[in-house]
Amino acid sequence: MDPTPTVPPVAMTGFLWMLILGFIIAFILAFSVGANDVANSFGTAVGSGVVTLRQACVLASVFETVGSVLLGAKVSETIRKGLIDVEMYNSTRELLMAGSISAMFGSAVWQLVASFLKLPISGTHCIVGATIGFSLVAQGQEGVRWSELLKIVLSWFISPLLSGIMSAILFFLVRRFILSKADPVPNGLRALPIFYACTVGINLFSIMYTGAPRLKSPRRRLACAGFGRRQASVR
């Protein structure tokens, strides 16, 4: 029996320059995200004198990287193929590459401009808008998954609302059981480990439940792949 013929891979060596350019622009985009989004996270801490600007930069460099590796898989997957229909680019993969690079470049430029203008914007909003923009130009409205975009836009309104509610509840508890006391320091020190434990617990749950796929065991990945194949055969 003859072996199954293999399909030769499409030569992409002519687009190596696009890959290199994408890496360079990705670093510029990361710089612009750090210049703006990290300021949103550490602005109050630096302004109050809890940490210095140098310490904030070091902490952000370490923990933003760790957070993106451990918790950024789902978000990256949504940006990669959730917003646009990548199947439409099967015959024009170079167009998808060029569009992705354009989206990163546009997002980086706007975030840098906003940082110089001292505007606290969102890096997620920038890359979502840039991705939708290039897809509209390349494939028209058919290339955009509007239902997924609607979910993202709704989350932009729901997240601040939920964050405000949780912050109000937490501050009420802190003021009621700590700040209103004659000597708030002992109660504050007793409550601090509880806050730390809740924060660490939520992050660990997120990492274990929807964390980086590469962190899952090979046996679990094979089991998931086998289950997917069984589901496909049933259909």
Buried (B, 14 or more C-beta within 10 A) or exposed (E): EEEEEEEEEEEEEEBEEBEEBBEEBBEBBBBBBBBBBBBEBBEEBBEEEEBEEEEBBEBBEEEBEEBBBBBBBBBEEBBEBBBBBBEBBEEEEEBBBBBBBBBBBBBBBBBBEBBEEEEEBBBBBBBBBBBBBBBBEBBEEEBBBEEBBEEBEEEEEEEEEEEEEEEEEEEEEBEEBBEEEEEBEEBBEEBEEEEEEEEEEEBEEBBEEEBBEEEEEEEEEEEEEEEEEEEEEEE
